Amino acid sequence: MVKQSLDDKGVSAVLQEVALFLELRGENPFKVKAYSNAARTIEILEEDLGAMVREGRLKEMKGIGETLAQHITELVATGRLQLYEDLKTSIPPGHLEMLKIPGLGPKKIKALYDKLDIKTIGELEYACLENRLVDLQGFGQKSQEKILQGIQQVKKYQGQYLYGEVIEPAQEILKKILSHPKVIRGNLAGSLRRKMEVVRNINLVLSTHRPQEVLTVFSKLPEVEVVRFKDKASGRYSLFSGVEVDLRTTSDQTFPYSLFCFTGSLAHWNSMFERAKVMGLKLSEEGLLRNGRLISCKEEEEIFNALGLDFISPELRENQGEIETSEIHQLPRLIEDHDIKGVFHVHSFYSDGTNSIRSMAQASKKMGFSYMGLSDHSQSARYAGGLTLEKLKKQWKEIDQVNQEMEGFTIFKGIESDILPDGSLDYEKAILKEFDFVIASVHSYFNMSREEMTQRVIKAIRNPYTTILAHPTGRLLLAREPYAIDMMRIIDEASRSSVAIELNAHPYRLDIDWRLCKYAKEKGIKIAINPDAHEEEGLKDIFYGVGIGRKGWLEPGDILNAMDFGEMKAFLERRKHKLS
């Protein structure tokens, strides 16, 4: 019997990396494509991969020949692939790092290696400073400038990780250590607990009577590569992923205080420390003291209560007015996962999605949603399979068919319309008015001036067919800076035009920034928490958006897709009637 050591996602990831390594080596493009296609096939596979291996049916899949079948079998059976290991050692480590530079793909990296023997980012930076790329075929002055900018960006973000990349591994590690009999209780702390969009490490706080034993057990978890530091009560560990873990142990009596202290933020902690001081109290990770005597607090909530405050959710602890608001008992009832009733900004294989309309609808319904807003790319987005008028008509027909067949679930007809350089929307008015909703997005010409981009987006907002402004700054966290735009003016205009603003929940975007949500809320703008899903699994990203919404002080009433189906249908029909 075959023991499955990797799930489908893991097998797919390894095969995709094999394709990448092959491309970096300049291997036959057909061979590269074969591994890439196999990765995608397995990623969307509906059957059990382990069962197919056991039954010898791998070659039934399109594009899977004898060699690929052997490699997939090896991965499923052992959790590793010798070809992958051999390829990885053959690639200069710096080449993998160079892939983080925007606009620098495998072919260009190989060209740099072949022509200039560049193996590291440092060597690449030096070559740029020496203007060695200016006359290099396939590059030039502008390419060199962009590469230099990209190098600075990589340096800037070194040692930082997306929340979405770290949270699940962190929760799994916490679950494992909590199962140890000597651990009483524990929780995530630091920026991860506060749901910051970018984090530097994992912070854990545990209570135990046997700290040394617990620290030793933690060091032996399979995820831990190196013990960086360890004393009587704490340790620092490096995971194989590169992420560092700061683990603090405490007695169960002092656990609430330690958890509060190490959750932060520093600014919030300092303000709470000063508040305690004014009240004649001393606050530290060891406890809350009055005249040297510990005020007993079994939970974090009791610490806030002892300081005359309502409990402040970790997401709000950024010293953004939460203490003052808590004092007068006016903290918001923050949005929660179960408040979301439907999803917008969903793609299908009609444009650049990987799943059918029916599959995305069924997956949405399975998650408990009652509606889905389908919004494939518009015709100008040729890079993403943008919909021609012919494809649109075919799609609408399929939506009608799926709606007829699915009970208790409705698909709304929408589009993600490109905001063209002059601020107009893709498609003529006669087409735009046929959609149930229109999402307007910038996907090109990012290098406009701040004023030009602001006016461009304002014009799109003023278009009567615009329902939602998507990912309003265009940022890609740790990869691309926001384009220049005056977001305060954008929010003001959205308020005047009754246009919702998207909180794009994709962990690479999380855009609109949570720091702007409070202002948007004050302006009465509806925020649409959208997954920007290009596959079924991507629908789950919406919950990253909920976390960011909580950081932005958002309540259910602030969220467009917290409306139930009846409310949403009426909302969209009123808008459509107004435009007709």
C-alpha positions as CSV (number, residue, x, y, z in Angstrom):
1,M,0.0,0.0,0.0
2,V,1.3,3.4,-1.0
3,K,1.8,5.9,1.9
4,Q,0.9,9.4,0.8
5,S,3.5,11.7,2.2
6,L,2.5,14.8,0.2
7,D,-1.0,16.0,-0.5
8,D,-2.0,17.1,-4.0
9,K,-1.0,20.7,-3.4
10,G,2.4,19.6,-2.2
11,V,3.0,17.4,-5.3
12,S,1.9,20.2,-7.6
13,A,4.2,22.7,-5.9
14,V,7.2,20.4,-6.3
15,L,6.5,19.8,-10.0
16,Q,6.1,23.5,-10.6
17,E,9.5,24.1,-9.0
18,V,11.0,21.4,-11.2
19,A,9.6,23.3,-14.2
20,L,11.1,26.5,-12.9
21,F,14.5,24.9,-12.3
22,L,14.5,23.4,-15.8
23,E,13.8,26.8,-17.3
24,L,16.6,28.4,-15.3
25,R,18.9,25.7,-16.7
26,G,17.7,26.5,-20.3
27,E,16.2,23.1,-20.8
28,N,13.9,22.1,-23.7
29,P,10.8,24.4,-23.5
30,F,8.5,21.4,-24.2
31,K,10.0,19.6,-21.1
32,V,9.5,22.7,-19.0
33,K,5.9,23.0,-20.1
34,A,5.2,19.3,-19.5
35,Y,6.1,19.6,-15.8
36,S,4.2,22.9,-15.5
37,N,1.1,21.5,-17.1
38,A,1.3,18.4,-14.9
39,A,1.5,20.6,-11.8
40,R,-1.6,22.5,-12.9
41,T,-3.4,19.2,-13.7
42,I,-2.8,17.8,-10.2
43,E,-3.6,21.2,-8.6
44,I,-7.2,21.0,-10.0
45,L,-7.5,17.2,-9.8
46,E,-10.9,16.2,-8.4
47,E,-9.9,12.5,-7.9
48,D,-7.8,11.2,-5.0
49,L,-4.2,11.3,-6.3
50,G,-3.0,8.6,-3.9
51,A,-5.7,6.3,-5.2
52,M,-4.7,6.9,-8.8
53,V,-1.1,6.0,-7.9
54,R,-2.2,2.8,-6.1
55,E,-4.3,1.8,-9.0
56,G,-1.7,2.6,-11.7
57,R,-4.0,5.1,-13.4
58,L,-1.7,8.2,-13.6
59,K,-1.2,8.0,-17.3
60,E,-5.0,8.4,-17.7
61,M,-4.4,12.1,-17.0
62,K,-3.7,14.4,-20.0
63,G,0.0,15.0,-20.5
64,I,1.2,12.4,-18.0
65,G,3.6,10.0,-19.7
66,E,5.9,7.3,-18.3
67,T,8.5,9.6,-16.8
68,L,6.1,12.0,-15.2
69,A,4.1,9.1,-13.8
70,Q,7.2,7.7,-12.2
71,H,8.1,11.1,-10.6
72,I,4.6,11.6,-9.3
73,T,4.6,8.1,-7.8
74,E,7.9,8.8,-6.1
75,L,6.6,12.0,-4.6
76,V,3.4,10.5,-3.3
77,A,5.2,7.4,-1.9
78,T,8.2,9.1,-0.3
79,G,7.4,12.8,0.0
80,R,10.6,13.7,-2.1
81,L,11.8,13.6,-5.6
82,Q,15.5,12.9,-6.5
83,L,15.2,14.9,-9.7
84,Y,14.0,17.9,-7.7
85,E,17.0,17.6,-5.3
86,D,19.5,17.2,-8.1
87,L,18.1,20.2,-10.0
88,K,18.0,22.4,-6.9
89,T,21.7,21.8,-6.2
90,S,22.6,22.6,-9.8
91,I,21.0,26.0,-9.7
92,P,23.1,28.9,-8.1
93,P,21.1,29.8,-4.9
94,G,21.3,33.4,-5.9
95,H,19.2,32.7,-9.0
96,L,16.2,31.7,-6.9
97,E,16.6,34.9,-4.9
98,M,16.8,36.9,-8.2
99,L,13.3,35.6,-9.1
100,K,12.0,37.9,-6.4
101,I,13.0,40.9,-8.5
102,P,9.9,42.2,-10.4
103,G,10.2,41.6,-14.2
104,L,13.2,39.3,-13.9
105,G,12.1,35.8,-15.1
106,P,14.0,32.6,-15.6
107,K,15.0,33.4,-19.2
108,K,16.6,36.7,-18.3
109,I,18.3,35.3,-15.3
110,K,19.9,32.6,-17.5
111,A,20.9,35.2,-20.0
112,L,22.6,37.2,-17.2
113,Y,24.4,34.0,-16.1
114,D,25.5,33.0,-19.6
115,K,26.6,36.5,-20.7
116,L,27.9,38.0,-17.5
117,D,28.3,35.0,-15.1
118,I,26.0,36.7,-12.6
119,K,25.1,34.2,-9.8
120,T,23.8,36.5,-7.0
121,I,21.8,39.6,-6.4
122,G,24.9,41.4,-5.2
123,E,26.7,40.6,-8.5
124,L,23.7,41.8,-10.4
125,E,23.5,45.0,-8.5
126,Y,27.2,45.7,-9.2
127,A,26.7,44.9,-12.9
128,C,23.9,47.4,-13.0
129,L,25.9,50.1,-11.3
130,E,28.6,49.4,-13.8
131,N,26.1,49.8,-16.6
132,R,26.8,46.4,-18.0
133,L,23.2,45.7,-18.8
134,V,22.7,48.8,-21.0
135,D,24.1,47.1,-24.2
136,L,23.2,43.6,-23.3
137,Q,20.7,42.0,-25.8
138,G,17.2,41.8,-24.3
139,F,17.9,44.5,-21.6
140,G,18.8,48.1,-22.0
141,Q,18.8,51.3,-19.9
142,K,15.2,51.1,-18.8
143,S,15.5,47.4,-17.9
144,Q,18.6,48.2,-15.9
145,E,16.9,51.0,-13.9
146,K,13.9,48.7,-13.2
147,I,16.2,45.9,-12.0
148,L,18.0,48.3,-9.7
149,Q,14.7,49.4,-8.3
150,G,13.7,45.8,-7.8
151,I,16.9,45.0,-6.0
152,Q,16.3,47.8,-3.5
153,Q,12.8,46.5,-3.0
154,V,14.0,42.9,-2.3
155,K,16.5,44.3,0.2
156,K,13.8,46.4,1.8
157,Y,11.5,43.5,2.4
158,Q,14.2,40.9,3.3
159,G,13.1,38.9,6.4
160,Q,9.4,39.8,6.0
161,Y,6.6,37.4,5.2
162,L,2.9,37.7,4.2
163,Y,0.4,37.0,6.9
164,G,-1.3,34.5,4.6
165,E,2.0,32.6,4.2
166,V,2.7,32.3,7.9
167,I,-0.6,32.0,9.8
168,E,-1.5,28.4,8.9
169,P,2.0,27.0,9.7
170,A,2.0,29.0,12.9
171,Q,-1.4,27.6,13.9
172,E,-0.3,24.1,13.2
173,I,2.8,24.5,15.3
174,L,0.8,25.9,18.1
175,K,-1.6,23.0,17.9
176,K,1.2,20.5,18.2
177,I,2.9,22.1,21.2
178,L,-0.5,22.6,23.0
179,S,-1.0,18.8,22.8
180,H,2.0,18.3,25.0
181,P,0.8,17.3,28.6
182,K,3.1,19.8,30.3
183,V,1.6,22.8,28.4
184,I,-1.4,24.3,30.2
185,R,-2.4,26.9,27.6
186,G,-1.0,29.0,24.9
187,N,-1.6,31.5,22.1
188,L,-0.1,33.3,19.2
189,A,1.2,36.7,20.0
190,G,2.9,39.6,18.3
191,S,2.0,41.0,14.8
192,L,0.5,37.7,13.8
193,R,-2.1,37.8,16.5
194,R,-2.8,41.4,15.5
195,K,-3.3,40.2,11.9
196,M,-0.8,42.6,10.4
197,E,-0.5,42.1,6.7
198,V,3.2,41.6,6.8
199,V,5.1,39.9,9.7
200,R,8.7,39.2,10.6
201,N,8.3,36.2,12.8
202,I,6.0,33.9,14.8
203,N,5.5,34.8,18.5
204,L,4.2,32.1,20.9
205,V,3.3,32.4,24.6
206,L,2.8,29.2,26.6
207,S,2.0,28.5,30.3
208,T,3.7,25.5,31.9
209,H,5.2,24.3,35.1
210,R,8.1,22.6,33.1
211,P,9.5,25.3,30.8
212,Q,12.8,23.6,30.0
213,E,11.0,20.4,29.0
214,V,8.6,22.3,26.8
215,L,11.4,24.3,25.2
216,T,13.3,21.0,24.4
217,V,10.1,19.4,23.0
218,F,9.5,22.4,20.8
219,S,13.1,22.2,19.4
220,K,12.4,18.7,18.2
221,L,9.3,19.5,16.2
222,P,9.8,18.5,12.5
223,E,9.3,22.1,11.4
224,V,12.3,23.4,13.4
225,E,15.7,23.5,11.7
226,V,17.9,25.4,14.1
227,V,17.8,26.5,17.8
228,R,19.1,30.1,17.7
229,F,18.8,30.8,21.4
230,K,17.5,29.2,24.6
231,D,17.4,30.1,28.2
232,K,15.4,29.1,31.2
233,A,12.1,30.4,30.0
234,S,12.3,31.3,26.3
235,G,13.8,30.3,23.0
236,R,14.3,31.4,19.4
237,Y,14.1,28.9,16.6
238,S,14.4,28.9,12.8
239,L,12.0,26.9,10.8
240,F,12.9,25.2,7.6
241,S,10.7,27.8,5.9
242,G,13.1,30.5,7.1
243,V,10.6,32.0,9.5
244,E,11.8,32.5,13.1
245,V,9.8,31.6,16.1
246,D,10.1,33.5,19.4
247,L,8.7,31.2,22.2
248,R,8.1,32.5,25.7
249,T,7.0,30.3,28.6
250,T,5.4,31.6,31.8
251,S,3.5,30.4,34.8
252,D,-0.3,30.0,34.3
253,Q,-0.8,32.8,36.9
254,T,1.2,35.3,34.7
255,F,0.1,34.0,31.3
256,P,-2.6,36.7,30.6
257,Y,-0.1,39.5,31.3
258,S,2.6,37.9,29.2
259,L,0.2,37.3,26.3
260,F,-1.0,40.9,26.6
261,C,2.5,42.3,26.7
262,F,3.9,40.3,23.8
263,T,0.8,40.8,21.6
264,G,1.7,44.5,21.3
265,S,1.8,46.8,19.5
266,L,4.6,48.6,21.2
267,A,2.7,51.9,20.9
268,H,-0.5,50.3,22.4
269,W,1.5,48.7,25.2
270,N,3.2,52.0,26.1
271,S,-0.1,53.8,26.3
272,M,-1.5,51.1,28.5
273,F,1.6,51.2,30.7
274,E,1.1,55.0,31.1
275,R,-2.6,54.5,31.9
276,A,-1.7,52.0,34.6
277,K,0.9,54.4,36.0
278,V,-1.6,57.3,36.2
279,M,-4.0,55.0,38.1
280,G,-1.2,54.1,40.6
281,L,-0.6,50.7,39.1
282,K,2.4,49.0,37.6
283,L,1.9,46.9,34.4
284,S,4.5,44.4,33.2
285,E,4.6,41.0,31.6
286,E,4.8,39.6,35.1
287,G,1.5,41.1,36.2
288,L,-0.6,44.2,37.2
289,L,0.5,45.4,40.6
290,R,-1.1,47.7,43.2
291,N,1.3,48.7,46.0
292,G,3.5,45.7,45.1
293,R,0.6,43.2,45.3
294,L,-0.6,41.3,42.2
295,I,-4.1,42.0,40.9
296,S,-5.3,38.6,40.0
297,C,-6.4,38.4,36.3
298,K,-7.1,34.9,34.9
299,E,-7.8,36.2,31.4
300,E,-6.7,39.2,29.2
301,E,-10.2,40.7,29.5
302,E,-9.8,41.2,33.2
303,I,-6.6,43.2,32.7
304,F,-8.6,45.7,30.5
305,N,-11.4,45.7,33.1
306,A,-8.9,46.5,35.9
307,L,-7.8,49.5,33.9
308,G,-11.3,50.8,33.4
309,L,-11.6,49.6,29.9
310,D,-13.7,47.2,27.7
311,F,-11.8,44.4,26.1
312,I,-9.9,45.6,23.0
313,S,-9.6,43.0,20.3
314,P,-5.9,42.2,19.3
315,E,-6.5,43.5,15.8
316,L,-7.2,47.0,17.2
317,R,-4.2,47.3,19.4
318,E,-2.3,49.8,17.2
319,N,-2.7,53.0,19.3
320,Q,-5.2,54.4,16.8
321,G,-7.7,55.7,19.4
322,E,-8.9,52.3,20.6
323,I,-8.1,53.0,24.3
324,E,-10.0,56.2,24.3
325,T,-13.0,54.6,22.5
326,S,-12.9,51.6,24.9
327,E,-13.0,54.0,27.9
328,I,-16.3,55.4,26.7
329,H,-17.7,52.0,25.8
330,Q,-18.0,52.7,22.1
331,L,-15.8,50.1,20.5
332,P,-17.3,48.6,17.3
333,R,-18.8,45.2,17.0
334,L,-16.1,44.0,14.5
335,I,-17.0,42.0,11.4
336,E,-16.6,38.3,11.8
337,D,-16.3,35.4,9.3
338,H,-19.9,34.4,9.7
339,D,-21.1,37.9,8.8
340,I,-20.1,37.4,5.2
341,K,-23.1,36.2,3.1
342,G,-21.7,36.2,-0.4
343,V,-18.6,36.8,-2.5
344,F,-17.8,39.2,-5.4
345,H,-14.8,39.4,-7.6
346,V,-14.6,35.8,-8.7
347,H,-13.0,34.6,-11.9
348,S,-13.7,31.5,-14.0
349,F,-12.0,29.9,-16.9
350,Y,-13.8,32.3,-19.2
351,S,-10.9,34.6,-18.5
352,D,-7.9,33.7,-16.3
353,G,-9.6,31.5,-13.7
354,T,-8.9,27.7,-13.5
355,N,-12.4,26.5,-12.7
356,S,-15.8,26.5,-14.3
357,I,-18.6,28.8,-13.3
358,R,-20.5,25.9,-11.8
359,S,-17.5,24.7,-9.8
360,M,-16.9,28.2,-8.3
361,A,-20.6,28.5,-7.5
362,Q,-20.7,25.1,-5.8
363,A,-17.6,25.8,-3.8
364,S,-19.1,29.2,-2.7
365,K,-22.3,27.5,-1.7
366,K,-20.3,24.8,0.2
367,M,-18.7,27.6,2.2
368,G,-22.1,28.8,3.4
369,F,-22.5,31.7,1.0
370,S,-25.9,32.4,-0.7
371,Y,-24.6,34.3,-3.7
372,M,-21.6,34.9,-5.9
373,G,-20.7,37.8,-8.1
374,L,-18.9,36.5,-11.2
375,S,-16.5,39.1,-12.6
376,D,-14.1,37.9,-15.3
377,H,-11.8,40.3,-17.0
378,S,-13.0,42.7,-19.7
379,Q,-12.0,42.7,-23.3
380,S,-9.0,45.0,-23.0
381,A,-7.3,42.6,-20.6
382,R,-6.0,40.4,-23.4
383,Y,-3.2,39.2,-21.2
384,A,-5.9,37.7,-18.9
385,G,-8.2,36.2,-21.5
386,G,-10.5,39.3,-21.4
387,L,-14.1,38.6,-22.6
388,T,-15.1,39.5,-26.1
389,L,-18.8,40.3,-26.7
390,E,-19.2,36.8,-28.1
391,K,-17.7,35.2,-25.0
392,L,-19.8,37.4,-22.8
393,K,-23.0,36.2,-24.4
394,K,-21.9,32.6,-24.0
395,Q,-21.0,33.2,-20.3
396,W,-24.4,34.8,-19.6
397,K,-26.2,31.9,-21.1
398,E,-24.2,29.5,-18.8
399,I,-24.9,31.6,-15.7
400,D,-28.6,31.5,-16.5
401,Q,-28.4,27.7,-16.8
402,V,-26.5,27.2,-13.5
403,N,-28.8,29.6,-11.7
404,Q,-31.8,27.5,-12.8
405,E,-30.2,24.3,-11.6
406,M,-28.8,25.4,-8.2
407,E,-31.2,25.8,-5.3
408,G,-30.6,28.4,-2.6
409,F,-27.8,30.1,-4.5
410,T,-27.6,32.8,-7.1
411,I,-24.8,34.0,-9.4
412,F,-24.9,37.7,-10.2
413,K,-23.6,38.7,-13.7
414,G,-20.6,41.1,-13.4
415,I,-17.4,42.1,-15.0
416,E,-14.0,43.3,-13.8
417,S,-13.8,46.2,-16.2
418,D,-10.4,47.7,-16.9
419,I,-10.1,51.4,-16.1
420,L,-8.5,52.7,-19.3
421,P,-5.7,55.3,-19.3
422,D,-8.3,58.1,-19.8
423,G,-10.4,56.9,-16.9
424,S,-13.2,55.4,-19.0
425,L,-14.4,51.8,-18.5
426,D,-13.9,49.0,-20.9
427,Y,-17.1,48.2,-23.1
428,E,-19.7,50.6,-24.4
429,K,-22.6,51.8,-22.2
430,A,-25.0,49.5,-23.9
431,I,-23.0,46.5,-22.6
432,L,-22.2,47.9,-19.2
433,K,-25.8,48.4,-18.4
434,E,-26.5,44.7,-18.9
435,F,-24.4,43.6,-15.9
436,D,-25.8,43.3,-12.4
437,F,-22.6,45.0,-11.1
438,V,-19.4,46.4,-12.5
439,I,-16.0,46.2,-10.7
440,A,-13.6,48.9,-12.0
441,S,-9.9,48.2,-11.8
442,V,-6.5,49.6,-12.8
443,H,-4.4,46.9,-14.5
444,S,-2.0,49.0,-16.7
445,Y,-0.1,52.3,-17.0
446,F,1.0,52.3,-13.4
447,N,3.6,55.0,-13.9
448,M,1.2,57.9,-14.2
449,S,1.8,60.9,-11.9
450,R,-0.1,61.1,-8.7
451,E,-2.5,63.7,-10.1
452,E,-3.0,61.8,-13.4
453,M,-3.8,58.5,-11.6
454,T,-6.1,60.2,-9.1
455,Q,-8.1,61.9,-11.9
456,R,-8.1,58.7,-13.9
457,V,-9.7,56.7,-11.0
458,I,-12.0,59.6,-10.0
459,K,-13.4,59.5,-13.6
460,A,-14.0,55.8,-13.3
461,I,-15.8,56.3,-9.9
462,R,-18.1,58.9,-11.4
463,N,-19.1,56.5,-14.2
464,P,-22.7,55.6,-13.3
465,Y,-22.1,51.9,-14.1
466,T,-19.3,51.5,-11.5
467,T,-20.4,49.5,-8.5
468,I,-17.1,48.7,-6.8
469,L,-13.6,50.1,-7.1
470,A,-11.2,47.2,-6.8
471,H,-7.7,47.0,-5.2
472,P,-7.5,50.8,-5.3
473,T,-3.7,51.3,-4.9
474,G,-2.6,48.3,-7.1
475,R,-0.1,47.2,-4.5
476,L,1.4,43.7,-4.2
477,L,2.7,43.3,-0.7
478,L,6.5,42.7,-0.7
479,A,6.6,42.8,-4.5
480,R,5.1,46.0,-5.9
481,E,4.7,49.4,-4.2
482,P,1.3,51.2,-4.6
483,Y,1.0,53.4,-7.6
484,A,0.9,57.1,-6.9
485,I,-2.7,58.1,-6.0
486,D,-4.4,60.4,-3.5
487,M,-6.5,57.9,-1.6
488,M,-8.3,60.5,0.6
489,R,-9.7,62.2,-2.6
490,I,-10.6,58.7,-3.9
491,I,-12.5,57.9,-0.8
492,D,-14.2,61.3,-0.8
493,E,-15.3,60.8,-4.4
494,A,-16.5,57.2,-3.8
495,S,-18.6,58.6,-0.9
496,R,-20.2,61.2,-3.2
497,S,-20.8,58.7,-6.0
498,S,-22.1,55.9,-3.7
499,V,-19.5,53.5,-5.0
500,A,-18.2,50.7,-2.8
501,I,-14.5,50.3,-2.3
502,E,-13.0,46.8,-2.4
503,L,-10.9,45.3,0.4
504,N,-9.2,42.8,-1.8
505,A,-8.6,39.8,0.4
506,H,-5.9,38.2,-1.6
507,P,-2.9,37.9,0.8
508,Y,-0.6,39.6,-1.8
509,R,-2.9,42.6,-1.9
510,L,-5.1,43.3,1.2
511,D,-5.9,46.5,-0.5
512,I,-7.5,48.9,0.6
513,D,-5.0,49.4,3.4
514,W,-6.6,48.9,6.9
515,R,-5.3,52.3,7.9
516,L,-7.7,53.9,5.5
517,C,-10.8,51.8,6.4
518,K,-11.7,53.9,9.4
519,Y,-11.9,57.0,7.2
520,A,-13.9,55.2,4.6
521,K,-16.3,54.1,7.3
522,E,-16.7,57.6,8.6
523,K,-17.6,58.7,5.0
524,G,-20.3,56.1,4.9
525,I,-18.7,54.0,2.2
526,K,-19.6,50.3,1.8
527,I,-16.5,48.1,1.8
528,A,-16.7,45.0,-0.3
529,I,-14.5,42.2,1.1
530,N,-13.7,40.3,-2.0
531,P,-11.4,37.2,-2.5
532,D,-10.3,38.0,-6.1
533,A,-10.5,34.2,-6.5
534,H,-9.1,32.6,-9.6
535,E,-9.7,29.1,-8.3
536,E,-11.9,27.3,-5.7
537,E,-9.2,27.4,-3.0
538,G,-8.9,31.2,-3.6
539,L,-12.4,31.8,-2.2
540,K,-11.0,31.1,1.3
541,D,-8.9,34.2,1.0
542,I,-11.9,36.2,1.9
543,F,-11.2,35.5,5.6
544,Y,-7.8,37.2,5.4
545,G,-9.9,40.2,4.3
546,V,-12.1,39.9,7.3
547,G,-9.1,40.1,9.5
548,I,-7.9,43.3,7.8
549,G,-11.5,44.7,8.0
550,R,-11.4,44.1,11.8
551,K,-8.1,46.0,11.9
552,G,-9.9,48.8,10.1
553,W,-12.7,49.0,12.7
554,L,-15.3,47.7,10.3
555,E,-18.6,46.4,11.4
556,P,-21.1,44.1,9.5
557,G,-23.1,47.2,8.5
558,D,-20.0,48.6,6.8
559,I,-19.6,45.6,4.5
560,L,-21.4,45.3,1.2
561,N,-21.4,41.5,1.1
562,A,-22.6,41.2,4.7
563,M,-26.0,41.8,3.1
564,D,-28.1,38.7,2.9
565,F,-29.3,37.6,-0.5
566,G,-32.6,39.4,-0.4
567,E,-30.9,42.7,0.5
568,M,-28.2,42.3,-2.1
569,K,-30.7,41.4,-4.8
570,A,-32.8,44.5,-4.0
571,F,-29.7,46.7,-3.8
572,L,-28.5,45.6,-7.3
573,E,-31.9,45.9,-8.8
574,R,-32.4,49.4,-7.5
575,R,-29.1,50.4,-9.0
576,K,-29.9,48.8,-12.3
577,H,-33.4,50.4,-12.4
578,K,-31.8,53.8,-11.7
579,L,-29.5,53.3,-14.7
580,S,-32.2,52.2,-17.2
